[in-house]
Amino acid sequence: MQFIDKVKIKISSGKGGNGVVAWRREKYVDRGGPAGGDGGRGGSVYLVADEGLSTLLDFTYRSIFKADNGENGFKKSMHGKSAKDLYIKVPTGTIVKDLKSGNVIADLTQHEQTVLIAKGGRGGRGNIHFCTAQNRAPQYCEPGEPGIERELQLELKLLADVGLLGFPNAGKSTFISRVSAAKPKIADYPFTTLVPNLGVVRKQSGDGYVIADIPGLIEGASEGVGLGHEFLRHVERCRFLLHIIDGTELDPIKNYKIINEELAKYSEKLSKLYQVVAINKIDALDEELCLALKAEFNKIGIEPFFISAVTGRNLDKIKLELEKKVDEIEKPESEITVEEDLDATNNDDGYWDVQKLNKDTYLVTGGRIIRISQVTDPRSTEQVIRFQNIMISMGIMDELKSQGVQNGDTIIVGKLELQYWDDEVYK
């Protein structure tokens, strides 16, 4: 299995359906009145944390997600159908960043934690809502709100209680396969495991804790040598570390120091995490060499465990120590700052702009005003007057005046071409 821990995706919530202009046409109902139904709500997009997932690999095959649009309204006051919401599953431990703002908008650390990423557009109202005592036959309706389009970055930080550290071939994969149900591929690789393996270790109390086999670090990992940066981030959320050292190497204590130097270079926080140190492969060492290694580590204040992951020797002892530390040491608090995500619900920011195309033509752009123009019939004086009032309330008319609009000039808004006339002309 390929391990992917950082991907970019595009998401779009659904557009709300348009309201409609319609009328009652029953045979025996005189002057039936408006009967235009509302549009349905567009589908929203949510991210859901799933502890059953361990990689973002699926997002390399599919990176664009779009919720359905709401249905338009119908005659006889019938509403359009609202679209279903879209739920996207991601691994527990996923951090979500908005690429436009650069803000972290979610940190999904709990199973089934759900966060709204893009709200679906509200359905537009039909003309039945605009009937008043003064206007019993409104000829206009509302367009549906647009969906929200966003580009996001998903970054996975594995959530584990214990992080396994050590040089390549220190025996971490073998260890995790012996103490848990994880079945990593084990062989005498000349480099390192490329996939972090998670294993659940059963405690005496009946519950369990999670060990993450972080791929072997090499010297220079903190500067990004090898896969250093890609995997050091996964260590940050562990309660403590289990540092496994190959006792058959020429200088085990040097290797121990190199790994810790890389941790310190990458993050001061990582360098201060509690460590349980285990000298592995004692099945290939004589007792005299084990005693010499113990003395060397004691000099720097470390009491190591001596184990053999292959034969299982002393694994029960170290499992008891790990269980004890899991109960004693609290999980570190996340240092990630999650910003308030206003963009998730900002279906219509009311943005507009006025551009002078030539001496007597002006172009008005902007999502909301364009959508309203699309449901405005230029043949209906009532609808055109209402559209002009909306432009006044939004401040568009004031901007046109400031740019020097004159009577008789053309104003283009979407499909509409209107002529400007100041009220003073008719006085």
Summary of the structure (lengths in Angstrom):
residues: 427
radius of gyration: 32.5
end to end distance: 78.4
largest distance: 110.5
contacts: 1410
relative contact order: 0.12
helix: 26%
strand: 23%
